[in-house]
């Protein structure tokens, strides 16, 4: 992308060469962008984890070594193209999309399930027997694509493929399920900078969750022989190179007249996702029964800021996303400038049993980078607390909507649930922009914690009560008269079961929550 915001198609080498001038990767889908970002990160590990910035072989032995190398590269503000170009040219033939022996990210095989290009294109993601009624693309655009676009979708499919593919029919034994592609299993999150160089650098994590350098590994294109067996459970990777180039699927593109017209697919490599802390780009949840950490998929209906405590203020180091832990360490080491920091998510909502792609979504959250410093932990704890209060106030708004229906004589439980869900959804929507602006405005080095805390609570209270007032204005006339009802085996008279009484109770509960009573 050039400075004027236009999108340009460039090579992998050009992306590295101009990373400091490119705003961001801008492919067909945000999930595709992440797959490409991780490919570029794999190249960075292959080069800078093994060599110093002068090209000398020098392994990272300690946390200090890793941070010093990161600092030196960050201060250069661009990549040493001699190193990157030299490395990529060493494996140049393995980056050819069409190759007689080692096609890029593919395996030469004769079996497997055959699909048309419309299943390869993530914007369409059609099944073979259920095409979309209103596809985004029509005509030849969904039947064949050029090599460069096919390469992008190849990375995407390997990362996010659904579970619809079947094992080969001639398998002599029952094969395990590999699940969706690795990235489809995650609550994926990554840091973004002001340009592609900064984004790559902030996600270039050089220390594991114990703050030790990672083991050296091999990218899939560095292997002497490609992995070709179907549905293979492998040991959990202990290095970024193996993880970032994991072959979740065995793929082989089909071409015709210089275009890609389809592909063949088999299940590939997989490993258990529990406690897979080698993965830096995911949100985690702790299983209460087993105490194991499992990637927590994003809920597309829930804005990222509502999970602030999970992302930022969580005390358990294993429960915090690796990328957040890493950026926090960079902040602690004074390696990042004081500026607004953004985290981005990109995810897929799958259909029944992950059998098909239902939706693709993205979200982001921005804040002052100093909020990640240990010095300001109290700020993050307080933000987590006020979000809990916000949730409680919105829950009271939902209860108020139910009580309005009751006062009008409605006794349908489904109507209660619908009214509560609708008003809560509206509240989160209206609060979305103000909260993002408020969070972004915080400067923990200059602002007073109590003042900023009260600023949000006051703003939130005003918005919530306004929504409540809107509901009163549009309430059924019967709700103002009220009707005697039975609540918990006690009769509530019509004088108390009317819109005005319920609104007064609603205001009381909101004020009580905000004051912490």
N, C-alpha and C positions, 0 to 999 in steps of 0.2 A: 504494500500500500504506500503510495507516494504522499508527500506532505499535503497535497490537496484533497486527500481522501479517496483517490481512485484506487481500484483494485487491479493489480497486475499479476500475471502468472510468471513465476520465476523458478529457477532451478534450486536445488538444495544448496549448492555452493553459493549461489547468488544470495540466498536467504541469510547465510552466515556472513557473507561479505558486507551486506548492507543492513544487517540486523539493527545497528544503531540509528538507521534512517527510516526503518519500517515501523509503523505504529503497532501493528499486530498481524497475526495470521488471520486471514479472512476467507475461509473456504465456504463450502456449501452449507455446512451445519456447524454449530458450536462444538458438538461432540467430535466432528471430524477435525476441527482445529486442535483439540487436545491430543488426538492421535498423532498428528503431525508434530506438535510441540514435543511429545515424548520421543519421537524419532530423533529430533534434533538434540534433545537432551542425551540420548544414548550416544550420539556422535561425540558430544562434549565429554562424557565419561570416558569414552574410548581414548580420547586425546589427553585431556587435562588431569585425569586421575592417575595417569601413568607417566606423564612428562611434565617437567616444569615449563615455564613460558618461553624458554630458550630452546626447547626441543630435546632436552637431556632426559634420559630415562631416570626418573626419581620417584619412587613409591612414597605415598603418604604414610608416615609411621605414627603420627599423633594428631590430636585435635588441633594443636598449634600449627602443625604443618598444613593441615587442611584449610584452616582459616587464613593463614598467610597466603596460600596459593589463591584462594578465592578473592582475597583483598587485592592482590596484584592484578588479577584479571579484571576485576571490577573497575579499578583505577585506570586501566587502559581504555575503557569505554567502547572497545570494539574487539573483534576476534583477530588473532594472528592467522591470517589466511594461508601462510606457508605451512603451518602445522596441520590445519584442517584439510587443506587441499591435498597435502602429501598423504594423509591418512586415507581419505576417501578414494584417491586414485589407486591406492594399494588394493582396494577391493572394488574397483570400478566396474568390472564385469558382473559383480553380484548386485549391482544397483540397476541393471538393465531389466526393464519390465518384461521384455521378451528375450529369452535366452534358452539355448538348447539344453543346458545342464542345470544352471542355478538361477532361474528367474527370480527377481526381487520379491521377497516375502511369499514365495510359492514353492510348491513341491511338484515335480513331474510324476504324475500317477495316472492310471487309466480308469480306476474305479471311482466311487464317490457319487454324490447326488449332483445332478446337473441343474443349473438355474439359468434363467435369462438375465439380461443386464438390469431389468427392472427390479430384481431382487437385490442386486449389488448396490444400486443407487439408494442411499439412505433417505433421500427426500421422498422416494416412492415406496421402497421396501415392500413390494408386493409379494404375496405368496404365489406359487405356481398355479393354484386353482381358484384364487379369489382376487382378481385385479381390482384396483381402486375405481370407484365410480367417477370421481372427479380428480384425476391425477394432476400433479403440478406440471408435469411435462407431457407433451403429446407427440405423436408422429415418431420420426426417427430418433428424437431426443431421448426416448426411453428404451429404444431397441439397440442402440449402439452408441458408444462414447469414445473419445480419443484417449490416447495412452496416458496423458498427464492427469486427466480427471479420473481415469481408472485407477491410477496409482494412489490417489487420495482416498477413493472409496475402498481400495484394498486394505489400507491401514485402518480405516474405520470399521470394516467388516470383521477384521481379525480382532479388533478391540471390543466390539459391541454386538456381535452376531447373536440372534435369539436361539432358542432351543428347538426349532422346528425340524432341523436336519436329523436324519435317521442314520444309524450305523449301516455299513455295507451288509447286504443280504447274505453274502457268502461267508460272513464271520462264523468261525467254528465255535466261538464261545461268546457268552453274554458280555458285552462291553459296558463299562461304567458311563454314567452321564457326566459330561464335562460342564454342564450348565451354560449360561451365556458367556460371551467373551469377558475377559478379566475386568475391563473397565466398566462393563455393564453390571458388575457385582458391587461396585463401589459407590460411596457417597462422595463423588469426586470433587476435589477443591484444589485450586492452585492460585498462586500469587501473580498479579499483573503489575507491570511497570509502565513507564511513559513511552517506552518503545520495546521492540522485540528483544533487543540485547538485554535490557533490564529484566524483562519477563523471564527469559531463559536463565539469567544469572540467579534470580531470586528462587527459582525452582531447581537450581543446581545444588542439591543437598549433598554435602560431602561427609556428613557424620550421621551415624545411626542413632537410635533412640537412647543409646548408652553413651553418646558423644564420643564414639570411636570411629576411625575411618573404615569405610566399607572394604570388603574383600574385592580383589580384582576378579573380573569375570570375562565372559565372551559374548559378544553380540551374535545374533543368529547368523549373520553373514560372515562371521569370523570362523565358524565351525568348519571342520574338514568335511563333514557330511551333514546334510540337513536332517532334521528329525522327520521321519516319514511314517512311523507307525500311527495307527488310528487310536484316538482316545487313550492317551498315556498319562497316568498320574505320576508326576515328577516330585522330587523333594522341593520344599519351599526354597526359592532362590535366596541366596545370601548376599547378592550384589545387585546394584541397579541395572547393569548392562543386561543381565539375563532376564530381569523382570520387565524392563522397558521394551525388550524385543521378544517377549514371550509369544510363541506361536500357538494361540488358542485354537486356531483352525488350520487345517491343511487345505490350501487353496491352489487352484490353477485356472488362470484366465483363458478364455477362448477368444480367438481373433478371426476377423474376416475382412478382407479388403482394407487393411490398415486401421481397423477400429476393433474395440472390444465388444463382443456381442453376448457374452455369458461367462459362466465359470463352473467349475466343479468344486465340491466341498466335502471334507470329512472333519470329524472332531479331532482336535489336536491335544496340546499339553495343558494340564491343569494341576492345581494343588489346593489343599485345604485353605480356606480364607481366614480361619480362626487365628488370631494373634499374628497375622502376617505383617508385622511391623516394618518389614523391608519396604512396604508400600508407603510412600510419603504423601500421596495425594488422595487421602480419604478421611472422612469423618468416621468415628468409631462409636459403637454402643456396647455396653457391658452386659453380657448375659447374666441375669440374676441367679440362675441355677448353676451354671458352670463357672462363672467368674471369668469367662474368656471374652476377649474383645472381637467383635464382628463388625465388618464394614456396615455403616448405617446409610442405606440408600436415602436420597433426598425425596421428600414429598413435594411434588410440583405445585400443590395447592398451598404450601406453607412457605412464606418468604424467608430467605436466609437469615435476616436479622433476628427473627424469632428464635433462632438456634444459637444466638450469640454466646451463651454460657457454654454450650457444647464445643464451640469453635475456639473460644479465646480463654475463658476464665476457668476452665476445668483444671483442677489441681493435680489429678493423676496424669503423670507424664505419658503413660501408655494410652490414655484415653484422648489425648489431644492430637489433632492431625499433625503428622510429621512436618508438613510444610509450615504450619503455624509455629511449631516448636523451633524449626530452623530459622525462620525469619525473626523470631523472638531472640534467638541467640545472636544473630547478626546485629540486631538492635543493641543488645547488651554489650557487644564488642565494639560499638560505635562504627560499624561498617556500612550502615545505611544512613543516608541523609534524612534530616527531619522533614518529612513530607507526608502527604496523604497516601496511605497504603490501601490497596484494593485486593480482595480475594474474590475469585470467580468460581462459579460452579457450572457444570454442564452434565446433563444426565438424560437418561432414557426411562420412560415409563413403559414397562412391558405389559402385555396382556396376560391372560390366564396362564399360569405356570411358566411365565416368561416365553411363551410360545410365539409371540409376535410383538413387534414394536407398536405401541399405542401412541406415544408422543415423545417429542424431543424438547427439552427446556433448558434454560440457563438463568442464572441470577448472580448478583454480586453484592458485596458489602464493602464500604470504604470507611477508613478511620485514620486518625493520626498515628503514625508509626510508633510514637512513644507510648501508646497504650499497651504495647506488647512488652514493655520493660517490666522487670520484676518490681522495680521501684513503685510502679503504679498499679500493683495488683489490687489495691483497695478500690480503684476506679472500676476495674472489670467486675469485681464482686458486686459493687453497687449497681452497675448496669444490669447484671444478672438479676439482682433483686427487684429493680424497677420493672423489668420485663415480666417477672412473675406477677407483680401488682397489676401490670397492664392486662395480662391474661385473665386475672381474677375479675377485673372491672368489666372486661368484655363478656365474661361468663355471666356477670350480673345483668348486663344488657340483654343477653339471651333469655335469662329468667324473666326479665321485665316484659319482653315480647310475648312470652308464654302467658304471663299473668294478664296481659291485655286481652288475649283471646278468652281466657277463663272468665274475665269480667263481662265479656260480651255473650257468654253462655256457650262458647265452643268447648266441647269435651272430647274432641278427636285428638288422640295422642300423636298421630302422624302430622297433623297440623301444628301441634306444639313443636315437634322436632324440626319441621321445616321452617317455622318462623324463627326459632332460635338459631338455626344454622345460617339462615339468610342474613340476619342482623349482625351476627358475629363476623361473617364473611365481609359484610360491608364495612364494619368497624376496622378490621385489619387492612382493608383496601384504603380507607381514608387515612389511617395512621401511617401507612407505608412511607409516603414521601416525607412527612414531618419527622419521623424517627430517623430516617436515613440522613436528612439534613442536620438534625440535632447531633447525631453520632459523629458525623464528619466535622462538625464545628468544635468538638471538644479538643482543647489543648491542655493536657494534664499538667504541663509545666507552668501554665499561667492561670488556668481557671480554678475557681473554688468548687470543690466537690459538692458541697451542700447546695450551692446556688444552681449548678447545672442539674443536679438531681431534682430540685424543686421546679426548675424550668420545664423539664420534661413532664413531670407529674401534673403540673398545672396545665400544660398544653394538652396532655392526654385527657385530663378530666373535662376540659372544655369541649373537646371533640366528642367524647363519649356522651356527655349530657346533651349536647346538641342533637346527636342522632336519636337519643331517647325522646327529645322534644318533637322531632320530626314524626316519630311513630305515634305520639299522642295526637298530633294534628291530623294524622290520617287514620286514626282509630275509628272503629265502628261506634256510632252514637250510643249503642246499647252499653258499651264499656264504661260510659260516664255515669250511667244509672246504676250499673252493677247488678249482681245477682248473688244471693246467698249460696255458698258452696261448702262442701265438707273437705277439710284438709287435715290429714292425720287424725281422723275420727273426731275432729272438732268442727263445729259450724262456724264459718267465717261469714259475718253478716254482709249485706250488700253495701253498707256504709263503708266497710273496709275493703270490699272487693269491687273497686271501681278504678278507673284510669288514674285519677288524681292521687288516690291513696297509694296505688302501686308505684307511681312516679316518685312520690315522696320517699317511699321505702327504698326505691332504686337509688336515689340521690344519697340517702343515708348510708347505704351499703358501700357505694363508691367512695364517699368521704372517709368512711371507716377503714377501708382497704388502704387508701392513700396515706392516711395518718398512721397506719401501722397498728391500730388498736386490735 
